[in-house]
């Protein structure tokens, strides 16, 4: 009897030891060896650009936004030039000095300096940029040989895997933080093509463009966005390496991107739409309109169709389709499964190229008008209908979208693409409204302003700001 109990006890101990081994085998005792190996491949990036503004010829007086006198007298102001500086991170992928970073780190820069291993500083030039995915490829101007890192397969990364981030937070230089992958396939309304890896490894201002490594020392993500005032609240976002590599290869080869193009406007399939169309559940992408002469138009796609499958890949949510199409080779003929008249049909579509489409070129040529708000040390543009639709905001929303934040801005804890919708409890209808309210606050005794924003998750919040 005693021997039988002893056997049970022994088996229990063995099982406990085995389970402990299984669950702890991947927990690193230290990141030191890995960090030491990778640090020489991670770079600090600093940029500068010249900002030209004109002083008000009538100090103490502001014309109403939209007034014809606003532009007339603006020309009489004295042009003033000043240098604006920004910091970021990047990583080397080729011994010749090819560096990867975020587009927003170097956008509009006159000069780009790259510091390698916290030691040598080099000038860099731009090989290619892609604002749509927020990726840029740089070339270090030097004959030196550099230590590169390689991309890993982000598709194999799992929630709970250990990762480390290396970068240049707040300009402090090479800094290592560790954490796990918290979530996959995140969409935060920051760029057109989103499929972010979410991590709780601390990421702060200045980490943008830096690498997210797995435990093999391979890059599985490009650190791009943060959530929260400090950035180190456990929510950071990285572009998956598999998505980034497609863009990077094209930028290196062509100096530009070549994305597949269908030529449709789409929206989410709601439960009500699914019930009406007799779909078993809400899924796919509802075609709202088809561009005339586009690949979809030529292939027989119609408004009201629900795209369920593209080139053999199921479309579970509307947001998946643009990324899948963009990553498909231009000129390829694909099968597109659509739901029409309560049944599935297959259409063959020969993909066009997004960058040469008429819609894309018109939008690119027009471009958003960027306005500098000196008092807040930010650059903004007017909120558009497309922004409202993409972020599911109330239809009557107006405001100014932040496109750049300087490091010494009093609101540098906010993020690019946050929307300022109110200032001093007044609705912001144009960027001129915001500019005038900020200027008025600067002339006040306490130089304080209250603003309301939508963050990148379309959550509303109010903050008090002390102006310099």
C-alpha positions in Angstrom: 0.0 0.0 0.0 2.8 2.4 1.0 4.7 1.6 -2.2 1.6 2.3 -4.3 1.3 5.8 -2.7 5.0 6.4 -3.2 4.7 5.6 -6.9 1.8 8.0 -7.3 3.8 10.7 -5.5 6.9 10.0 -7.7 4.7 10.2 -10.9 3.2 13.5 -9.7 6.7 15.0 -9.1 7.9 13.9 -12.6 4.8 15.4 -14.3 5.2 18.7 -12.3 8.9 18.9 -13.4 8.0 18.2 -17.0 5.3 20.8 -17.1 7.6 23.4 -15.5 10.2 22.6 -18.2 7.7 23.0 -21.0 6.4 26.3 -19.8 9.7 27.8 -18.8 12.1 26.6 -21.6 11.7 29.8 -23.6 12.0 32.2 -20.7 15.4 33.9 -21.1 17.6 34.2 -18.1 19.1 37.4 -19.6 18.9 39.4 -22.8 22.5 40.6 -22.5 24.1 38.4 -25.1 21.4 39.0 -27.6 21.4 42.8 -27.0 25.2 42.9 -27.3 25.0 41.1 -30.7 22.3 43.4 -32.1 23.2 46.9 -30.8 25.8 47.6 -33.6 23.0 47.1 -36.2 20.6 49.6 -34.6 21.1 53.3 -35.4 20.0 56.7 -34.1 18.6 59.1 -36.6 18.4 62.8 -36.3 16.9 65.1 -38.9 16.7 68.9 -39.5 14.5 71.0 -41.8 14.0 74.6 -42.4 10.6 76.0 -41.4 9.6 79.4 -42.9 6.9 81.5 -41.1 5.8 85.1 -41.5 5.3 87.4 -38.5 2.0 89.1 -38.1 2.3 92.7 -39.5 -0.4 93.7 -37.0 0.6 92.3 -33.6 -2.4 91.9 -31.2 -4.9 91.6 -34.1 -6.2 88.5 -35.7 -8.4 88.3 -38.8 -11.3 85.8 -38.6 -10.6 82.5 -40.3 -11.5 82.6 -44.0 -11.5 86.4 -44.1 -10.1 87.7 -47.4 -7.8 90.0 -45.4 -6.2 87.0 -43.7 -4.3 86.0 -46.9 -3.9 89.6 -48.1 -2.0 90.9 -45.1 -0.2 87.6 -44.5 2.1 88.5 -47.4 3.2 91.7 -45.6 4.7 89.7 -42.8 8.5 89.3 -42.4 9.7 85.8 -43.4 11.4 84.1 -40.5 13.4 80.9 -40.9 14.2 78.5 -38.1 15.5 74.9 -37.9 13.2 72.2 -36.7 14.7 69.0 -35.4 13.4 65.4 -35.0 14.8 62.1 -33.6 14.1 58.5 -34.4 15.6 55.1 -34.8 16.5 52.6 -37.6 18.4 49.4 -38.4 20.9 48.3 -40.9 19.9 45.5 -43.3 22.9 45.5 -45.6 26.7 45.8 -45.0 26.8 48.6 -47.5 24.8 50.8 -45.1 21.2 50.4 -46.1 19.0 51.6 -43.2 15.3 51.0 -42.6 13.2 53.5 -40.6 9.7 55.1 -40.5 8.8 57.6 -43.2 7.5 60.1 -40.6 11.0 60.1 -39.0 12.6 61.6 -42.1 9.7 63.3 -43.9 10.5 66.8 -45.1 14.1 66.6 -43.8 16.8 68.7 -45.3 19.6 66.8 -43.6 19.6 63.2 -42.2 22.4 62.1 -39.8 22.8 58.4 -38.7 24.7 57.5 -35.6 26.0 53.9 -35.6 26.6 52.0 -32.4 26.5 55.3 -30.4 29.9 56.2 -31.9 30.3 57.3 -35.6 28.0 59.7 -37.3 27.3 59.6 -41.0 25.2 61.6 -43.5 22.4 59.6 -45.2 20.4 59.9 -48.4 16.9 58.6 -49.1 16.6 55.6 -51.4 12.8 55.5 -51.3 9.8 56.3 -49.1 6.3 55.0 -48.7 4.0 57.3 -46.7 1.1 54.8 -47.1 2.9 52.2 -44.9 5.1 54.7 -43.1 8.4 53.1 -44.3 11.6 54.7 -45.6 14.8 53.2 -46.9 18.1 55.2 -46.4 21.6 54.9 -47.7 24.5 55.8 -45.4 27.1 57.9 -47.3 30.2 56.0 -46.5 32.5 53.3 -47.8 32.6 51.6 -44.4 31.2 48.1 -43.9 28.4 47.8 -41.5 26.9 44.9 -39.4 23.4 44.1 -40.8 20.5 42.2 -39.2 18.0 40.1 -41.1 14.3 39.9 -41.3 12.4 37.0 -39.6 9.1 35.5 -40.4 6.5 37.7 -38.6 3.8 35.2 -39.6 5.3 32.7 -37.1 5.3 35.2 -34.3 2.7 34.2 -31.6 0.9 36.1 -28.9 3.0 35.6 -25.8 6.4 35.3 -27.6 9.3 37.2 -26.0 10.5 40.2 -28.0 13.0 43.0 -27.5 13.0 46.6 -28.9 16.1 48.6 -29.4 16.0 52.3 -30.2 16.7 55.9 -29.4 13.9 57.0 -27.0 14.0 60.8 -26.1 17.4 61.0 -27.8 19.1 59.0 -25.1 20.8 56.6 -27.6 20.8 52.8 -27.7 18.2 51.6 -25.3 16.9 48.0 -24.9 13.5 47.1 -23.7 11.9 43.7 -23.4 8.3 42.3 -23.4 6.0 40.0 -25.2 3.7 40.1 -28.2 0.4 41.2 -26.8 -1.8 41.0 -29.9 -1.7 40.6 -33.6 -3.5 42.1 -36.6 -4.2 45.5 -34.9 -5.7 48.4 -36.8 -5.5 51.8 -35.2 -6.4 54.1 -38.0 -2.9 55.5 -38.5 -2.1 54.4 -42.1 -4.0 53.0 -45.0 -2.4 49.5 -44.7 -2.4 48.3 -41.1 -1.8 44.9 -39.6 0.2 45.9 -36.5 1.9 43.7 -34.0 1.1 45.0 -30.5 3.8 44.6 -27.8 4.2 45.6 -24.2 8.0 46.2 -24.6 8.4 49.8 -23.7 8.4 52.1 -26.8 8.7 55.9 -26.4 9.1 59.0 -28.5 12.3 58.4 -30.5 11.8 54.7 -30.9 10.0 55.2 -34.2 11.7 53.2 -37.0 13.6 51.0 -34.7 13.4 47.2 -34.8 11.4 44.6 -32.8 13.5 41.4 -32.5 12.5 37.9 -31.7 14.7 35.7 -29.6 16.6 34.5 -32.6 17.8 38.1 -33.2 15.7 38.5 -36.3 13.6 41.6 -37.1 9.9 40.8 -36.9 8.6 44.3 -36.7 9.3 48.0 -37.2 8.3 50.0 -34.1 5.9 52.7 -35.4 3.3 53.9 -33.0 2.6 54.2 -29.3 -0.5 54.7 -27.2 -0.6 56.8 -24.1 1.0 59.9 -22.7 4.4 58.4 -22.0 4.4 55.6 -24.6 5.6 53.1 -22.0 2.2 52.0 -20.7 2.5 48.6 -22.3 0.9 49.4 -25.7 3.2 49.8 -28.7 2.7 48.9 -32.3 5.0 47.5 -34.9 4.7 46.9 -38.7 5.1 43.1 -39.3 8.3 42.3 -41.1 6.5 40.2 -43.7 4.4 43.3 -44.8 7.4 45.7 -44.5 9.7 43.5 -46.5 7.5 43.6 -49.6 7.6 47.4 -49.5 11.3 47.6 -48.7 12.3 45.3 -51.6 10.3 47.5 -54.0 11.8 50.7 -52.7 15.3 49.3 -53.1 14.7 47.9 -56.5 12.5 50.6 -58.0 12.7 53.6 -55.7 8.9 53.4 -55.4 6.1 51.0 -54.6 4.1 48.9 -57.0 0.8 47.9 -55.4 -2.0 45.9 -56.8 -5.2 47.9 -57.5 -8.8 46.8 -57.8 -10.5 50.1 -58.1 -13.4 49.8 -55.6 -14.6 51.7 -52.6 -15.7 49.4 -49.8 -17.3 49.3 -46.4 -17.9 46.9 -43.5 -20.6 44.3 -43.8 -22.9 44.8 -40.8 -25.2 42.3 -39.2 -28.1 44.0 -40.8 -26.5 43.9 -44.3 -25.6 40.2 -43.8 -29.2 39.4 -42.8 -30.6 41.3 -45.8 -28.2 39.5 -48.2 -28.8 36.1 -46.5 -25.2 35.7 -45.6 -24.6 33.2 -42.7 -22.7 35.9 -40.8 -21.2 39.4 -41.3 -18.1 38.9 -43.4 -16.3 40.2 -46.5 -16.2 43.7 -48.0 -19.2 45.5 -49.4 -18.5 47.3 -52.7 -19.9 50.8 -52.5 -18.7 52.0 -55.9 -16.5 50.9 -58.8 -14.1 53.3 -60.5 -14.9 53.6 -64.2 -12.3 51.8 -66.4 -10.7 50.1 -63.3 -9.8 46.4 -63.1 -12.9 45.7 -61.2 -15.1 47.6 -63.8 -13.5 45.6 -66.6 -13.9 42.3 -64.6 -17.5 42.7 -63.9 -17.6 43.7 -60.2 -20.6 45.8 -59.4 -21.7 48.1 -56.5 -23.6 46.0 -54.0 -21.3 43.0 -54.4 -19.8 41.5 -51.3 -16.2 40.3 -51.8 -15.8 37.1 -49.8 -12.5 35.8 -51.2 -9.5 37.3 -53.1 -6.9 35.1 -54.9 -7.8 32.2 -52.6 -7.7 34.2 -49.4 -10.8 34.6 -47.4 -11.9 38.2 -46.5 -13.3 37.9 -43.0 -13.3 41.7 -42.4 -13.4 44.6 -44.8 -10.0 46.0 -43.5 -8.2 42.8 -44.7 -8.9 43.4 -48.4 -6.9 46.6 -49.1 -3.7 45.0 -47.6 -4.1 41.7 -49.5 -4.7 43.5 -52.8 -1.8 45.9 -52.3 0.6 43.0 -51.7 -0.5 41.1 -54.8 1.6 41.4 -58.0 0.6 44.1 -60.4 -0.8 42.5 -63.6 -1.7 39.2 -62.0 -5.1 37.7 -62.9 -6.9 36.6 -59.8 -10.1 34.9 -58.9 -12.4 37.1 -56.8 -15.3 35.4 -55.1 -18.3 37.7 -54.6 -21.8 37.4 -53.1 -24.4 38.7 -55.5 -28.1 38.1 -55.5 -27.8 35.7 -52.5 -25.3 33.4 -54.2 -21.5 33.1 -54.8 -20.0 33.9 -58.2 -16.4 34.0 -59.4 -15.0 37.0 -61.3 -11.5 37.0 -62.9 -9.7 40.3 -62.4 -6.4 41.5 -63.9 -4.9 43.8 -61.3 -3.8 47.3 -62.1 -1.2 49.4 -60.3 -2.4 51.7 -57.5 0.3 54.3 -58.0 -0.6 54.9 -61.7 -4.4 54.9 -61.1 -6.2 58.2 -61.8 -7.7 58.4 -58.3 -4.3 58.0 -56.7 -2.6 60.6 -58.8 -5.3 63.2 -58.3 -5.1 62.8 -54.5 -1.3 62.8 -54.7 -1.2 66.0 -56.9 -3.7 67.8 -54.7 -2.1 66.7 -51.4 -3.3 68.0 -48.0 -2.4 71.6 -47.1 -0.1 71.5 -44.0 -0.3 74.4 -41.5 2.3 75.0 -38.7 0.8 75.8 -35.3 3.7 77.6 -33.8 2.3 77.9 -30.3 1.9 74.1 -30.0 4.9 73.3 -32.2 2.9 70.9 -34.4 1.9 70.7 -38.1 -1.8 70.0 -38.9 -4.1 69.5 -41.8 -7.9 69.8 -42.1 -10.0 66.7 -41.3 -11.5 65.2 -44.5 -14.6 63.1 -45.2 -12.3 60.2 -46.0 -10.8 60.5 -42.5 -14.3 60.5 -40.9 -15.3 57.3 -42.9 -12.1 55.5 -42.3 -12.2 56.1 -38.5 -16.0 55.7 -38.1 -16.3 59.2 -36.5 -19.7 61.0 -36.3 -20.5 62.5 -39.7 -20.5 66.1 -38.4 -17.0 65.8 -36.9 -14.6 68.7 -37.8 -11.1 69.3 -36.7 -7.4 69.4 -37.4 -5.4 66.2 -37.9 -1.8 66.3 -36.4 0.7 65.3 -39.0 3.9 66.2 -37.2 4.9 66.9 -33.5 8.2 68.4 -32.6 10.1 66.9 -29.7 9.8 70.1 -27.6 6.1 70.5 -28.3 4.0 71.0 -25.1 1.8 68.1 -26.5 4.7 65.8 -27.5 2.9 62.9 -25.6 0.2 62.9 -28.3 0.5 61.0 -31.5 0.6 61.8 -35.2 -3.0 61.4 -36.6 -4.6 62.4 -33.4 -7.5 64.9 -34.2 -7.9 68.2 -32.4 -11.7 68.8 -32.4 -12.0 71.6 -29.8 -9.9 74.3 -28.3 -11.1 76.4 -25.3 -14.5 74.6 -25.7 -14.9 76.0 -29.2 -15.4 73.6 -32.1 -12.5 73.5 -34.6 -13.9 73.8 -38.1 -10.7 74.8 -39.9 -7.0 74.9 -39.0 -7.4 78.7 -39.0 -9.7 78.3 -36.0 -7.1 76.4 -34.1 -4.3 78.8 -35.0 -6.3 81.8 -33.9 -7.3 80.3 -30.5 -3.7 79.2 -29.8 -2.4 82.7 -30.7 -5.0 84.2 -28.4 -4.0 81.9 -25.5 -0.4 82.9 -26.0 -1.3 86.5 -25.4 -3.2 85.7 -22.2 -1.7 85.9 -18.8 -1.6 82.2 -17.9 -0.9 80.9 -21.5 -3.0 77.8 -20.9 -5.3 76.2 -23.4 -7.9 73.3 -23.1 -8.1 71.1 -26.1 -10.2 68.0 -26.9 -8.9 65.3 -29.2 -9.8 62.0 -30.8 -6.9 59.6 -30.3 -5.9 57.0 -32.9 -8.5 54.6 -31.4 -11.2 57.3 -32.0 -11.6 57.8 -28.3 -12.4 61.3 -27.1 -10.3 62.9 -24.4 -9.6 66.4 -23.1 -6.3 67.8 -21.9 -4.9 71.1 -20.5 -1.8 72.5 -22.2 0.6 75.0 -20.8 2.1 77.0 -23.8 5.7 78.2 -23.8 
